[in-house]
Amino acid sequence: MRGLLALLAGTRARLGAAVLAGAGTVAAGVGLMATGAYLIVRAAEQPGILELTVAIVGVRFFGISRAVLRYLERLSGHDAALHLVARLRTRAFAAVERLSPGGIEEERAGDLLSRLTEDLEEIEQALLRALLPTVITGITVLGAGAVAWALLPAAGYAVAAGLALTAAVAGGAASAAGRFRRGRLAAARADLATAVVDLVEGAAEAAAHGRTPDLLAAAEAADARLSRLARGAAWVNGAGSGLVALGSGLCLWLVARVGLDAAAAGSLDPVLLGALALLALSAFEPIAALPHGLLRLPDGAAAAARLDDLERRPEPAPDPARPEGGALTPHLEMHSAYLRHRPDGPWALAGVDLRLQPGRRVALVGESGAGKSSVAQVLLRFRDLEAGTYLVGGSDARRLPGEAVRRVVGVAAEEAFLVEGTLADNLLLGRPEASPADLRRALTAARLDGWVEALPLGLGTPVGRRGVEVSGGERRRISLARALLAGFPVLIADEPTAGLDPETAAAVVSALLAGTTDHGLLLITHGAEGLEEMDEILVLDRGRVAERGTHRELLAAGGRYARFREGHRPGAT
Amino acid sequence: MALGLAGAALAIARAVLLAEVIAGGFAGEGTSTLAGPLVGLLVVAAISALAAWATEVAAHHSAAGVKSALRRALLQRVAERGGVGERAGALAAAAGRGIEALDAYFARYLPQMALALAVPAFVLGWMFPLDPLAAVIVLVTLPLIPIFGSLVGRATRARTARRWQAFSDLSAAFLDSVRALPTLKVFGRSRDQIAVFAALADRHRRETMGTLRIAFLSALVLELAATISVAVVAVAVGLRVLDGGLGLQAGLTVLILAPEAYLPPRRLAAEFHAASEGIEAAAGILDALETAAPAPPGTAPAPARPAPIEVHDLVVAFPGRPAPALDRVSLRIADGEYLALAGPSGSGKSTLLAVLLGLTPITAGEVRVHGVPLRSLDPASWRRLVAWMPQAPRLFHGTVADNVRFGAPEADDGAVARALEQAAAGFVADLPQGLDTPVGEGGARLSAGERARVALARAFVRQAPLLLLDEPTAHLDPITEMAVLDSLDRRRGSCTIVVVAHREAVAARADRVCRFAAGRFLPDELGKR
């Protein structure tokens, strides 16, 4: 809740306008009914028509201004909410930028993002349907109470207390219902969703294994549990609405009673009795929607807390406060490196030693999950080691800014991400000032020149989400050309051949080897292409280096590598 | 409708009682003479509270009941159809989000509909004898609410659709920008992206405000119609009371009742959008429920051995697809044979496996087991002979062991461990709780390769004499792939194995390779050993 309020700090002026317009709407509605009643009762005294002119003008004024103010309330409320959401969206993006990619577990990234989108919506709804109406209700309590007090002090107390108590009780019921909804009801809903997804997406497997009745029974049990809880929730929700109706009715009765007594005692002009009663009746309008709106508050508060948590999460590889200056020599050394992805997880790296420098080519092979990508993340300083050292040009990487490390070592990633824009925009990402000649050289080195020439728009071809279809092989070669153009002294090629057919894979690897003769190269691969050309091959197994040596040495040793190569020999049985 | 009647009666009673109190007080009567109407107001307050509570409870109860009944019917359908065919996705969507969208319709729109019809009718009926002029004013302006409401609704729906488009574009841009971050960070360009994104978010905000300004303008017309006519009624009543044509109490009753007539239709208009979503969802659900039930299954018990299997001129066509998935395919699978099916994706390999399982209905041609048509066999008894691993295996809510045991509920821990070992699933030992590690929804806590091996163990643990494996090593590295293929080799002879293979390493181990293209066998490869 406090987190939610803290988020509003930058939107105060817009929120103030929304609150003013909202309070004005209520005031105009109350004014319309109260002046209307005054007009009718005063008319019963049969005064001259001129005596009624002010009341008539008042009634018309309140009637029109209510509609206009309601329009302004909606407009300014949504303006404030949209402004807030735009700001929060940017803040969330900045938080993710800080953490990405080492601080966000890859498999959860999609999850995190869809939740962020939903969270922003929750915050918007909590603001519009819970926070603003609550503040407007507060102003109504004071305003309606003050006007009633001016007419008759006892009625003022009755109106203020009636409104405040009703709002508090309705709020309490709503928060109980909200807790219920977030707690047991949300859990039951999630259980049901899991059971339905299991049944639907696993229907074929369940049928094949004869287990359909079990899954159906599980889904029906979850449905029964949810229905039972939903019925329970309806009682609590209904209590909120009922209490508002009761509160407004009691308040009306009380005001009528004290008004009658005061009129009889002479302390209230009987003409004002109608105005007073209708003031009490219509001041409850903003409270009617409160129980439903307040249900949104706990969700909004939880969303704000998650956003806050994201912003506070520690950076995976924080830049040093006082970085070491000077140009870095591209000598990378990793000594007995240890790393885990979760504090209680298994070691992703367990004592890896690795050396890279221009002119030296190293390959990493091993099953998925053996730690190959973790090596890349550490080399790029997306993550810091838990134990062991990583030296760049002889300096501990922790004492260097991540950006400085990444000027020395870069990556051509498995799935090249193409940003919105043209092919040229994507290639120039790494070196915006590159000359057309540099660009041509990089394209030739990545064996991409022929493909680009065949495109009608050439380098001006749009790529990315709305751009042309780019095949897997082309995508990897674009990634390679981009990395070559950026001119990293040491280049990591992460799975450059995954999912490619053998001919394309061979072409991509030969392009890679030809383009990096005077660079350092770390080839992370599942395939067999290019391994003969490596100065050293590391076979990783669960974070440990199981074997290391040249292609010949490893074949002669007859270990895992030799067996792996046999599987790749064409025609092997 | 009873709720609508109660709502109308309560509104009228309150107006009459309150008018009596005010008029009485004006005439100098005290609380003692007005005790009747005062007590009446208390009673009305109590009944209103009960009615509000009961409305909510009844609405949500009936909504919960309807939702539950529909959901069960849908799930039953899903179970009957075995999740195969074009409708599976639609059924899933209907059972999930579709059912939730009904809440707005049943719990809010329908009760409001009852009030919106009953309250204005009764209020007008009460007002007319008191003051025909005021009743006519309300009667004339009241239809403006639904008319403008539906106009506003139509205009806003188009704009809301556009707004949603813009919103989903922005969400997509957000996702894209985040996915681009690692790449941009490598090139030292990620921080620039924050400003780019801030500008994008701000542009979206301004565009949304533009559409909202117009949408709210239409709502303003609606609001004006309602409040100005109340003001007109108040002034008209005041003037008639002034010239003595209308009594004070009647005049006050009319004033208090006037806004009551407009309130329910306005609330209904507010619920219109949510309700239209619910109506669309309901149509989708009814549509999904109307899909034809599959043909009745066979009843003959399956033979002891699952092969030889003869496939004659098999055709499988899916509705809505131009070309059949399988087009006159003939094939004989011998007992104990190790057969690989190769060919580009979409060429019909997986469909053939689904036909052999009896999951996909045959359009033409026949499949015979030991000379008996497959469709005459009792599916349950046939499937006891078969172990199947689909291309994208589904892991269920539960632990690794639960998921392996899904293939054979009676398997003991030793059998589960052996099956995992045969599936080269050594990674299970490294999981925090080993075999008892929960796999997360859909197996989200495991990688694709790990999920594939759990599913493979699920197939192995069944000890079935016919193994149907769809790309069992697609997500495995060559070393693990080899271990899996070695396990398959050990079953050679005792099992009939049909494996869909993309990779040469898999096809190379089989006795025979059948190559597919576009639903047919390539003739030059037919029968090649």
Interface residues (C-beta under 8 A of the other chain):
Chain A: G29 L32 M33 T35 G36 A37 L39 I40 V41 R42 A43 A44 Q46 P47 I49 L52 A55 I56 V59 R60 F62 G63 I64 R66 A67 V68 R70 Y71 R74 L75 H78 D79 L82 H83 V85 A86 R87 R89 T90 F93 A94 V96 E97 S100 P101 E107 A109 L113 L116 T117 A193 T194 A195 V196 V197 D198 L199 V200 E201 G202 A203 A204 E205 A206 A207 A208 H209 G210 R211 T212 P213 L215 L216 A219 E220 D223 A224 L226 S227 A230 R231 A233 A234 W235 N237 G238 A239 S241 G242 L243 V244 A245 L246 S248 G249 L250 L252 W253 A256 R257 G259 L260 D261 A263 A264 P270 V271 L273 G274 A277 L278 L281 S282 D344 G345 P346 G366 E367 S368 G369 L380 F382 G402 E403 R406 R407 G410 V411 A413 A416 F417 V419 E420 L429 G430 G464 R465 R482 A486 H526 A528 R542 R560 R563 F564 G567 H568 P570 G571 A572 T573
Chain B: R14 L18 V21 I22 A23 G24 G25 F26 G28 E29 G30 T31 L34 L38 L41 L42 V44 A45 A46 S48 A49 L50 A51 A52 W53 A54 T55 E56 V57 A59 H60 H61 A63 A64 G65 K67 S68 R71 R72 L75 Q76 V78 A79 R81 G82 G83 V84 A88 L91 A92 A95 G96 L170 S171 A172 F174 L175 D176 S177 V178 R179 A180 L181 P182 T183 L184 K185 V186 F187 G188 R189 S190 R191 Q193 I194 F197 A198 A201 D202 H204 R205 T208 M209 L212 R213 F216 L217 A219 L220 E223 L224 A226 T227 I228 V230 A231 V232 A234 V235 V237 G238 L239 V241 L242 G244 L248 G251 L252 L255 I256 P259 A354 L357 L359 P379 A380 R383 R384 V386 W388 P390 P393 R394 F396 H397 F406 G407 P409 F427 D430 P432 E441 G442 A444 R445 S447 G449 E450 R458 R462 H475 L476 D477 P478 I479 T480 E481 M482 E504 A505 A508 R509
